[in-house]
Structure formats: structure tokens, C-alpha cells
């Protein structure tokens, strides 16, 4: 898998989680608009799985440390995590970003 694709997926996943937690969920619970979570939640779910899959593929292909993958997995569950942890992990692995 291409590293640029991984970075793009990470950015999209991070943005989708921020949208889900800070826009769609408040709309659902405060404004009674559950459709916001349905749409954004589905997109975030797909991006979450794509992010973890691409992290695994890149990790195996590029022989990243296991702890780097654990940091990327942690990033995927934090709202916006890939936006700030991906560059740290990729720099640690010596990848040109």
C-alpha cells in the first residue's frame, strides 16, 4: 500500500471522528437529528476500518515496529488522533512525510 494513501486515509478518519463526536452526536442528542449520526457514523466506520487495515499493510510492508502499530491503533480511537499521532509515528519510523 502506498504511504500517501495511508496518510490521506488517516486525515480523513481523524476528521470524520471529530465530525462525529463534536457535530453529529450533539445534533442527535441536543437537536433531535439522529440522521446526522447515521450518515457521519457510517463514513467514520468505513474510514476507521480502512485506516487500521492500511496501518497493518504498511506496517508489514515497511517493517515498522510493533509499538508503532499500537500507537497508530491508539490514534484511531482518539477523536482526531491520526491528525496528530501519524506524523509522530511516521517520523519515528524514518518515513518521509
Backbone torsions as a table, in degrees:
resi	resn	phi	psi	omega
1	UNK	NA	143.5	-179.9
2	UNK	-72.1	136.3	179.6
3	UNK	-64.8	-35.0	178.5
4	UNK	-63.5	-37.6	176.9
5	UNK	-63.9	-42.5	178.5
6	UNK	-60.0	-44.5	-179.6
7	UNK	-64.1	-42.4	178.6
8	UNK	-62.8	-44.8	179.3
9	UNK	-62.7	-40.5	178.5
10	UNK	-61.6	-43.4	178.1
11	UNK	-64.6	-43.7	179.7
12	UNK	-64.5	-40.7	179.2
13	UNK	-65.7	-42.5	179.0
14	UNK	-62.7	-43.7	179.0
15	UNK	-66.6	-40.2	-179.3
16	UNK	-64.9	-36.1	179.0
17	UNK	-69.0	-38.7	176.5
18	UNK	-63.4	-42.5	177.2
19	UNK	-62.0	-42.0	-179.0
20	UNK	-64.2	-50.8	-173.8
21	UNK	-76.1	-33.4	-171.7
22	UNK	-108.9	-6.7	176.3
23	UNK	-125.2	-56.4	-174.0
24	UNK	-67.4	-44.7	-178.6
25	UNK	-67.3	-43.0	173.8
26	UNK	-60.8	-36.5	176.4
27	UNK	-62.4	-38.6	-179.9
28	UNK	-66.2	-50.0	-171.6
29	UNK	-87.0	-27.3	-178.2
30	UNK	-100.4	-27.7	-177.2
31	UNK	-114.6	0.1	178.2
32	UNK	67.8	36.4	-179.1
33	UNK	-117.2	78.1	-177.8
34	UNK	-66.8	-18.7	-179.9
35	UNK	-65.4	-24.8	178.6
36	UNK	-62.2	-43.2	179.8
37	UNK	-70.6	-34.9	179.0
38	UNK	-60.6	-48.1	-177.1
39	UNK	-71.0	-52.9	-177.1
40	UNK	-69.4	-36.8	-180.0
41	UNK	-63.2	-40.6	178.3
42	UNK	-64.7	-46.0	178.8
43	UNK	-61.7	-43.2	179.6
44	UNK	-64.2	-40.5	179.0
45	UNK	-60.9	-44.3	178.3
46	UNK	-64.5	-44.6	179.8
47	UNK	-66.5	-36.1	177.6
48	UNK	-60.5	-48.2	179.0
49	UNK	-66.1	-40.0	177.7
50	UNK	-63.8	-38.8	179.5
51	UNK	-64.4	-48.8	179.4
52	UNK	-63.5	-41.3	178.3
53	UNK	-63.4	-43.5	-180.0
54	UNK	-71.2	-30.8	174.9
55	UNK	-64.9	-42.6	177.6
56	UNK	-63.1	-48.3	-179.4
57	UNK	-61.0	-47.4	179.0
58	UNK	-64.9	-38.0	179.2
59	UNK	-61.6	-43.7	178.7
60	UNK	-70.1	-44.6	-178.4
61	UNK	-65.1	-37.9	-174.7
62	UNK	-100.5	2.4	178.0
63	UNK	56.0	50.0	176.4
64	UNK	-71.8	156.1	174.8
65	UNK	-65.8	150.0	179.3
66	UNK	-62.8	-36.5	179.3
67	UNK	-63.7	-29.8	176.2
68	UNK	-65.5	-43.2	177.1
69	UNK	-63.3	-38.7	178.3
70	UNK	-62.4	-39.5	176.7
71	UNK	-64.3	-39.8	177.7
72	UNK	-66.4	-38.1	177.1
73	UNK	-64.9	-40.4	176.2
74	UNK	-62.8	-42.1	178.8
75	UNK	-58.7	-35.9	-176.1
76	UNK	-69.2	-20.6	-179.8
77	UNK	-99.5	-7.0	175.3
78	UNK	-91.4	137.6	177.1
79	UNK	-59.0	117.7	-178.7
80	UNK	75.2	9.2	-175.7
81	UNK	-52.5	-48.2	-179.7
82	UNK	-61.1	-25.0	-178.9
83	UNK	-65.4	-33.0	-179.4
84	UNK	-110.7	-21.0	179.5
85	UNK	-91.6	-29.1	179.1
86	UNK	-56.1	-50.3	179.9
87	UNK	-60.8	-35.0	179.3
88	UNK	-65.0	-47.9	-178.7
89	UNK	-67.4	-42.3	-179.0
90	UNK	-66.3	-36.7	176.1
91	UNK	-66.1	-40.1	178.0
92	UNK	-61.6	-34.3	179.9
93	UNK	-86.1	-0.9	178.4
94	UNK	77.1	21.4	179.0
95	UNK	-86.6	137.3	175.8
96	UNK	-78.6	122.1	-178.3
97	UNK	-106.4	NA	NA
